[in-house]
Amino acid sequence: MEAARTGSWKCAKHLLHLLRQPRFNFCMKHGNWKRLRELGEKDLKGRTASGLARLSGHSELASYSSPLCPFCSIAEMRLVVSKGGWISGLTDQEEADRQELERVAKAGDSAGLRRAATRGSCDLPDDEGRTALMWAAQNSSCGYEALWEQLVQLGDPTCVDIWAASCLHQAASAGNSAAASALLAAGASANARGVWESTALMEAAIYAPPSVASAVGRVLLDSGADWSPKDGRDRTALDWATQKGKSELAELLRVFDGENFFVELL
């Protein structure tokens, strides 16, 4: 509601998309019920987020939004999260738009992606919560600065899928430095944890091609990525870089070996 009162699109989108995740919507216990209840929450005066937005002079959002939430498109309200965490509920047209974005992103068609991307379509999820920004981030062919300047304005750069893998995780895995830079500048967390408690820096160490792993690693480190934590398999980013033969990234990380992240930053 505070986001509605201040008119903050980015903050509200981030909060809304958290409710797609099983760890926040408790879908395994409540199905879609808790998520819908949160979207329609009222304050002590009985005002919805939409009412607060209008009262605060943000009525221009009404044409895009649901009557309950000014930042929540009708598509977002229609989404259904099953007890297994799977997402459904897009109309045939929304699904067609989503599939077209996925197609051009997978094909590395940056020009096609720029033409097709809109504020209404960029955050449309597939059944696992993956959006256009995620598909583009994981394709190193979609590595143009102009493309990412547009995408982070239209879509949510902090969005994650139902497995807690973020757009930044995808960019790091692909060694897509342009995507990683834009996502970080737009508010993506350098230290968000995904599957197996993995950070983006760990994803770069595990999956990024050796030729670009150190470059995307440097982008992450320069943006405050913590080199010291261990994942659910008790390995650090340096452990993974060494094991996977990413010698340049391992050399970069070895400089910090044994250093405490928070002390080093002071």
Secondary structure as a PSIPRED ss2 file (coil, helix, strand):
# PSIPRED VFORMAT (PSIPRED V4.0)

   1 M C   1.000  0.000  0.000
   2 E H   0.000  1.000  0.000
   3 A H   0.000  1.000  0.000
   4 A H   0.000  1.000  0.000
   5 R H   0.000  1.000  0.000
   6 T H   0.000  1.000  0.000
   7 G C   1.000  0.000  0.000
   8 S C   1.000  0.000  0.000
   9 W H   0.000  1.000  0.000
  10 K H   0.000  1.000  0.000
  11 C H   0.000  1.000  0.000
  12 A H   0.000  1.000  0.000
  13 K H   0.000  1.000  0.000
  14 H H   0.000  1.000  0.000
  15 L H   0.000  1.000  0.000
  16 L H   0.000  1.000  0.000
  17 H H   0.000  1.000  0.000
  18 L H   0.000  1.000  0.000
  19 L C   1.000  0.000  0.000
  20 R C   1.000  0.000  0.000
  21 Q C   1.000  0.000  0.000
  22 P H   0.000  1.000  0.000
  23 R H   0.000  1.000  0.000
  24 F H   0.000  1.000  0.000
  25 N H   0.000  1.000  0.000
  26 F C   1.000  0.000  0.000
  27 C H   0.000  1.000  0.000
  28 M H   0.000  1.000  0.000
  29 K H   0.000  1.000  0.000
  30 H H   0.000  1.000  0.000
  31 G C   1.000  0.000  0.000
  32 N C   1.000  0.000  0.000
  33 W H   0.000  1.000  0.000
  34 K H   0.000  1.000  0.000
  35 R H   0.000  1.000  0.000
  36 L H   0.000  1.000  0.000
  37 R H   0.000  1.000  0.000
  38 E H   0.000  1.000  0.000
  39 L H   0.000  1.000  0.000
  40 G C   1.000  0.000  0.000
  41 E C   1.000  0.000  0.000
  42 K C   1.000  0.000  0.000
  43 D C   1.000  0.000  0.000
  44 L C   1.000  0.000  0.000
  45 K C   1.000  0.000  0.000
  46 G C   1.000  0.000  0.000
  47 R C   1.000  0.000  0.000
  48 T C   1.000  0.000  0.000
  49 A H   0.000  1.000  0.000
  50 S H   0.000  1.000  0.000
  51 G H   0.000  1.000  0.000
  52 L H   0.000  1.000  0.000
  53 A H   0.000  1.000  0.000
  54 R H   0.000  1.000  0.000
  55 L H   0.000  1.000  0.000
  56 S C   1.000  0.000  0.000
  57 G C   1.000  0.000  0.000
  58 H C   1.000  0.000  0.000
  59 S H   0.000  1.000  0.000
  60 E H   0.000  1.000  0.000
  61 L H   0.000  1.000  0.000
  62 A H   0.000  1.000  0.000
  63 S H   0.000  1.000  0.000
  64 Y C   1.000  0.000  0.000
  65 S E   0.000  0.000  1.000
  66 S C   1.000  0.000  0.000
  67 P C   1.000  0.000  0.000
  68 L C   1.000  0.000  0.000
  69 C C   1.000  0.000  0.000
  70 P C   1.000  0.000  0.000
  71 F C   1.000  0.000  0.000
  72 C C   1.000  0.000  0.000
  73 S E   0.000  0.000  1.000
  74 I H   0.000  1.000  0.000
  75 A H   0.000  1.000  0.000
  76 E H   0.000  1.000  0.000
  77 M H   0.000  1.000  0.000
  78 R H   0.000  1.000  0.000
  79 L C   1.000  0.000  0.000
  80 V E   0.000  0.000  1.000
  81 V E   0.000  0.000  1.000
  82 S C   1.000  0.000  0.000
  83 K C   1.000  0.000  0.000
  84 G C   1.000  0.000  0.000
  85 G C   1.000  0.000  0.000
  86 W C   1.000  0.000  0.000
  87 I E   0.000  0.000  1.000
  88 S E   0.000  0.000  1.000
  89 G C   1.000  0.000  0.000
  90 L C   1.000  0.000  0.000
  91 T C   1.000  0.000  0.000
  92 D H   0.000  1.000  0.000
  93 Q H   0.000  1.000  0.000
  94 E H   0.000  1.000  0.000
  95 E H   0.000  1.000  0.000
  96 A H   0.000  1.000  0.000
  97 D H   0.000  1.000  0.000
  98 R H   0.000  1.000  0.000
  99 Q H   0.000  1.000  0.000
 100 E H   0.000  1.000  0.000
 101 L H   0.000  1.000  0.000
 102 E H   0.000  1.000  0.000
 103 R H   0.000  1.000  0.000
 104 V H   0.000  1.000  0.000
 105 A H   0.000  1.000  0.000
 106 K H   0.000  1.000  0.000
 107 A C   1.000  0.000  0.000
 108 G C   1.000  0.000  0.000
 109 D C   1.000  0.000  0.000
 110 S H   0.000  1.000  0.000
 111 A H   0.000  1.000  0.000
 112 G H   0.000  1.000  0.000
 113 L H   0.000  1.000  0.000
 114 R H   0.000  1.000  0.000
 115 R H   0.000  1.000  0.000
 116 A H   0.000  1.000  0.000
 117 A C   1.000  0.000  0.000
 118 T C   1.000  0.000  0.000
 119 R C   1.000  0.000  0.000
 120 G C   1.000  0.000  0.000
 121 S C   1.000  0.000  0.000
 122 C C   1.000  0.000  0.000
 123 D C   1.000  0.000  0.000
 124 L C   1.000  0.000  0.000
 125 P C   1.000  0.000  0.000
 126 D C   1.000  0.000  0.000
 127 D C   1.000  0.000  0.000
 128 E C   1.000  0.000  0.000
 129 G C   1.000  0.000  0.000
 130 R C   1.000  0.000  0.000
 131 T C   1.000  0.000  0.000
 132 A H   0.000  1.000  0.000
 133 L H   0.000  1.000  0.000
 134 M H   0.000  1.000  0.000
 135 W H   0.000  1.000  0.000
 136 A H   0.000  1.000  0.000
 137 A H   0.000  1.000  0.000
 138 Q C   1.000  0.000  0.000
 139 N C   1.000  0.000  0.000
 140 S C   1.000  0.000  0.000
 141 S C   1.000  0.000  0.000
 142 C C   1.000  0.000  0.000
 143 G C   1.000  0.000  0.000
 144 Y C   1.000  0.000  0.000
 145 E H   0.000  1.000  0.000
 146 A H   0.000  1.000  0.000
 147 L H   0.000  1.000  0.000
 148 W H   0.000  1.000  0.000
 149 E H   0.000  1.000  0.000
 150 Q H   0.000  1.000  0.000
 151 L H   0.000  1.000  0.000
 152 V H   0.000  1.000  0.000
 153 Q H   0.000  1.000  0.000
 154 L H   0.000  1.000  0.000
 155 G C   1.000  0.000  0.000
 156 D C   1.000  0.000  0.000
 157 P C   1.000  0.000  0.000
 158 T C   1.000  0.000  0.000
 159 C C   1.000  0.000  0.000
 160 V E   0.000  0.000  1.000
 161 D C   1.000  0.000  0.000
 162 I C   1.000  0.000  0.000
 163 W C   1.000  0.000  0.000
 164 A C   1.000  0.000  0.000
 165 A C   1.000  0.000  0.000
 166 S E   0.000  0.000  1.000
 167 C H   0.000  1.000  0.000
 168 L H   0.000  1.000  0.000
 169 H H   0.000  1.000  0.000
 170 Q H   0.000  1.000  0.000
 171 A H   0.000  1.000  0.000
 172 A H   0.000  1.000  0.000
 173 S H   0.000  1.000  0.000
 174 A H   0.000  1.000  0.000
 175 G C   1.000  0.000  0.000
 176 N C   1.000  0.000  0.000
 177 S H   0.000  1.000  0.000
 178 A H   0.000  1.000  0.000
 179 A H   0.000  1.000  0.000
 180 A H   0.000  1.000  0.000
 181 S H   0.000  1.000  0.000
 182 A H   0.000  1.000  0.000
 183 L H   0.000  1.000  0.000
 184 L H   0.000  1.000  0.000
 185 A H   0.000  1.000  0.000
 186 A C   1.000  0.000  0.000
 187 G C   1.000  0.000  0.000
 188 A C   1.000  0.000  0.000
 189 S C   1.000  0.000  0.000
 190 A C   1.000  0.000  0.000
 191 N C   1.000  0.000  0.000
 192 A C   1.000  0.000  0.000
 193 R C   1.000  0.000  0.000
 194 G C   1.000  0.000  0.000
 195 V H   0.000  1.000  0.000
 196 W H   0.000  1.000  0.000
 197 E H   0.000  1.000  0.000
 198 S C   1.000  0.000  0.000
 199 T C   1.000  0.000  0.000
 200 A H   0.000  1.000  0.000
 201 L H   0.000  1.000  0.000
 202 M H   0.000  1.000  0.000
 203 E H   0.000  1.000  0.000
 204 A H   0.000  1.000  0.000
 205 A H   0.000  1.000  0.000
 206 I H   0.000  1.000  0.000
 207 Y H   0.000  1.000  0.000
 208 A C   1.000  0.000  0.000
 209 P C   1.000  0.000  0.000
 210 P H   0.000  1.000  0.000
 211 S H   0.000  1.000  0.000
 212 V H   0.000  1.000  0.000
 213 A H   0.000  1.000  0.000
 214 S H   0.000  1.000  0.000
 215 A H   0.000  1.000  0.000
 216 V H   0.000  1.000  0.000
 217 G H   0.000  1.000  0.000
 218 R H   0.000  1.000  0.000
 219 V H   0.000  1.000  0.000
 220 L H   0.000  1.000  0.000
 221 L H   0.000  1.000  0.000
 222 D H   0.000  1.000  0.000
 223 S C   1.000  0.000  0.000
 224 G C   1.000  0.000  0.000
 225 A C   1.000  0.000  0.000
 226 D C   1.000  0.000  0.000
 227 W C   1.000  0.000  0.000
 228 S C   1.000  0.000  0.000
 229 P C   1.000  0.000  0.000
 230 K C   1.000  0.000  0.000
 231 D C   1.000  0.000  0.000
 232 G C   1.000  0.000  0.000
 233 R C   1.000  0.000  0.000
 234 D C   1.000  0.000  0.000
 235 R C   1.000  0.000  0.000
 236 T C   1.000  0.000  0.000
 237 A H   0.000  1.000  0.000
 238 L H   0.000  1.000  0.000
 239 D H   0.000  1.000  0.000
 240 W H   0.000  1.000  0.000
 241 A H   0.000  1.000  0.000
 242 T H   0.000  1.000  0.000
 243 Q H   0.000  1.000  0.000
 244 K C   1.000  0.000  0.000
 245 G C   1.000  0.000  0.000
 246 K C   1.000  0.000  0.000
 247 S H   0.000  1.000  0.000
 248 E H   0.000  1.000  0.000
 249 L H   0.000  1.000  0.000
 250 A H   0.000  1.000  0.000
 251 E H   0.000  1.000  0.000
 252 L H   0.000  1.000  0.000
 253 L H   0.000  1.000  0.000
 254 R H   0.000  1.000  0.000
 255 V C   1.000  0.000  0.000
 256 F C   1.000  0.000  0.000
 257 D C   1.000  0.000  0.000
 258 G C   1.000  0.000  0.000
 259 E C   1.000  0.000  0.000
 260 N C   1.000  0.000  0.000
 261 F H   0.000  1.000  0.000
 262 F H   0.000  1.000  0.000
 263 V H   0.000  1.000  0.000
 264 E H   0.000  1.000  0.000
 265 L H   0.000  1.000  0.000
 266 L C   1.000  0.000  0.000
